[in-house]
C-alpha cells in the first residue's frame, strides 16, 4: 500500500486527526443547541493560531474491537501548516507547508508529495489548521456534554473519508477528537501536553528528505 493511502487509513480509519467519535459509552448527554457548538468551535479557531501537542490515537472497528494504537506529536500553525509525527514501530511523518502535503514513510523509505488543496479533504488537521469559515465545509449537527468534555459534532458538506468528526473541549481547549468513517470504524485521538499559541519556526513545516529516499509526486 502506498504511503499516502497508508496515512489516510491511519489518520482516517475510521478505519485516525482521531482527533474522534462515538465508540465510548455516553456517561452524560445533555443536548444543547448546535449553535452553541458553532460558537465554541469558531471561538477556538479565531483565538488559536498555533499549537503543539502529543497524542494517542486508537482505531476501533464497528463492533468495538481495538484494532490499532499509535502515539506521536503534532505541531500546527495556521494557515494550512501542520506536522504529524507517528512514533514506531511504523514511523510516519506528515507535513503540510501551506502549498504541498508531504508524507514520509520511514519503513518504506518513501516520500509522497501532493498539492495541498481541496483534494486533501475535510480532515481534522485541515479543520483545525485552515482559515476558512467552519460553515463552508462542515455542518454542526449536535453539541452535548460527555466524559466532562463539551462536544461538537460536525458532518462534512463535501465528499470526505469521514462521515462525522467530533471534538471534545475542556473550556476552550480541544482534548479529544473522534472520527467515524462510512464503514462505522472510529478513530479516537487523545491530546496531551497541549500548548496554545506557541512560537513555531516555519522550518518545522519543512520536510528534509533523507538521501536515498524515493520521492513520488511533484516536489518542485
C-alpha positions in Angstrom: 0.0 0.0 0.0 1.4 3.4 -0.9 2.3 5.7 2.0 -0.3 8.2 1.0 -3.1 5.6 1.3 -1.4 4.3 4.5 -1.5 7.7 6.2 -5.1 8.3 5.1 -6.1 4.9 6.6 -4.3 5.5 9.9 -5.5 9.1 10.3 -8.8 8.2 8.8 -9.5 4.7 9.9 -12.2 5.2 10.9 -10.8 2.5 9.5 -7.3 8.3 13.0 -6.8 13.8 13.4 -8.8 10.8 15.9 -8.7 13.6 16.7 -12.7 11.4 17.2 -16.1 9.8 18.0 -18.5 7.5 19.5 -17.2 4.2 20.5 -17.1 5.4 24.1 -20.1 4.9 26.4 -22.0 8.2 26.9 -22.0 8.8 30.6 -23.9 12.1 30.4 -25.5 13.6 27.3 -27.2 16.9 27.8 -28.4 18.2 24.5 -27.6 21.7 23.6 -28.2 23.7 20.5 -25.9 23.2 17.5 -25.5 27.0 17.6 -23.6 26.6 20.9 -21.2 24.2 19.2 -20.6 26.6 16.3 -19.8 29.4 18.7 -17.4 27.2 20.7 -15.5 25.9 17.6 -15.3 29.3 15.9 -14.1 30.9 19.2 -11.3 28.3 19.2 -10.4 28.9 15.5 -10.5 32.7 16.0 -8.3 32.6 19.1 -5.7 29.9 18.3 -3.1 30.5 15.6 -0.7 27.7 16.6 -0.5 24.7 18.9 1.7 21.8 19.9 0.5 18.6 21.5 1.3 14.9 21.9 -1.4 12.4 21.1 -2.5 8.9 21.5 -4.6 7.5 18.6 -6.8 4.4 18.7 -8.6 2.8 15.8 -11.8 0.9 16.7 -13.8 -1.4 14.5 -17.6 -1.0 14.2 -18.1 -3.9 16.7 -15.9 -2.1 19.2 -12.7 -4.1 18.9 -9.4 -2.1 19.3 -7.6 -2.5 16.0 -4.5 -0.3 16.3 -2.9 2.2 18.7 -0.4 4.9 17.7 1.4 7.7 19.6 3.1 10.8 18.4 3.2 14.5 18.3 1.5 17.3 16.3 2.6 20.9 15.6 0.1 23.2 13.9 0.3 26.7 12.6 -2.4 28.5 10.7 -3.0 28.8 7.8 -2.6 25.2 6.5 0.6 24.2 8.1 1.0 21.1 10.3 3.4 18.3 11.2 2.1 14.9 12.4 4.8 12.6 13.6 3.9 9.0 14.3 6.3 7.1 16.5 7.5 3.5 15.9 7.2 0.7 15.1 5.8 2.1 11.8 7.2 5.6 11.8 5.4 8.1 9.7 5.8 11.9 9.2 3.0 14.0 7.6 3.9 17.6 6.8 1.8 20.4 5.2 3.8 23.5 4.3 0.8 25.5 3.1 1.3 24.5 -0.5 2.0 20.8 -0.5 1.4 17.7 1.6 4.5 15.6 2.3 4.0 12.0 3.6 7.3 10.3 4.6 7.1 6.6 5.4 10.4 5.7 7.1 9.9 2.0 6.9 9.3 2.1 3.1 11.9 4.8 2.7 9.4 6.7 0.5 8.0 10.2 0.3 4.7 11.1 -1.4 4.1 14.7 -2.4 0.7 16.1 -3.4 -0.8 19.6 -3.7 -2.3 21.0 -0.5 -5.7 21.9 -1.9 -9.3 20.7 -1.7 -8.2 17.2 -2.6 -6.8 16.9 1.0 -10.5 16.7 2.0 -12.4 17.7 5.1 -9.8 16.2 7.5 -9.4 17.1 11.2 -6.0 18.6 10.5 -7.4 20.9 7.8 -10.3 21.8 10.1 -8.0 22.9 12.8 -5.3 24.5 10.7 -7.3 26.2 7.9 -8.5 29.7 7.7 -11.9 29.0 6.0 -15.1 29.5 7.9 -16.3 26.3 9.6 -19.7 26.6 8.0 -18.2 26.4 4.5 -17.1 22.8 4.8 -18.9 21.4 7.8 -22.4 21.3 9.2 -22.5 21.4 13.1 -25.2 18.8 13.8 -25.0 18.5 17.6 -23.5 19.8 20.8 -23.5 17.8 24.1 -21.6 17.0 27.3 -19.8 13.7 27.8 -16.9 12.5 29.9 -16.6 16.0 31.4 -16.0 17.5 28.0 -18.1 19.8 25.9 -18.5 18.1 22.5 -19.2 19.5 19.0 -20.2 17.0 16.3 -19.7 18.0 12.6 -20.5 16.4 9.3 -18.6 17.3 6.1 -20.7 19.0 3.4 -18.5 17.6 0.7 -17.2 14.1 -0.1 -14.8 13.0 2.7 -13.1 10.0 4.2 -15.2 10.7 7.3 -18.9 10.6 7.9 -18.5 12.7 11.1 -15.9 14.5 13.2 -16.5 15.2 16.9 -14.3 17.5 19.0 -14.3 17.4 22.8 -13.4 20.7 24.5 -12.2 21.4 28.0 -13.1 25.0 28.2 -11.7 26.4 25.0 -9.0 23.7 24.6 -9.6 20.6 22.3 -8.8 17.5 24.2 -10.2 14.6 22.2 -11.2 14.1 18.6 -13.3 11.3 17.2 -13.8 10.4 13.5 -16.2 7.9 12.1 -15.9 6.6 8.5 -18.6 5.2 6.2 -17.9 1.7 7.5 -18.6 2.6 11.1 -15.0 2.4 12.1 -13.9 5.0 14.7 -10.6 6.8 15.2 -10.1 8.4 18.6 -7.3 10.9 19.3 -6.5 12.0 22.9 -4.4 15.2 23.1 -2.0 15.7 25.9 0.6 18.4 26.8 -1.3 20.9 24.8 0.2 24.3 24.3 -1.8 27.0 22.6 -0.3 29.8 20.5 3.4 28.9 20.9 6.1 30.4 18.6 6.8 27.8 16.0 9.5 28.3 13.4 8.4 27.9 9.8 11.2 25.4 9.3 9.2 22.9 11.4 6.8 22.6 8.5 9.6 21.7 6.0 10.4 18.1 5.3 14.1 17.4 4.7 14.1 14.3 2.5 17.0 12.0 3.6 19.4 10.9 0.9 18.3 7.7 -1.0 14.6 8.1 -0.2 12.3 7.8 -3.2 10.1 10.8 -3.8 6.8 10.3 -5.6 4.8 13.2 -6.9 5.7 16.8 -7.7 8.3 18.3 -5.2 9.4 21.1 -7.5 
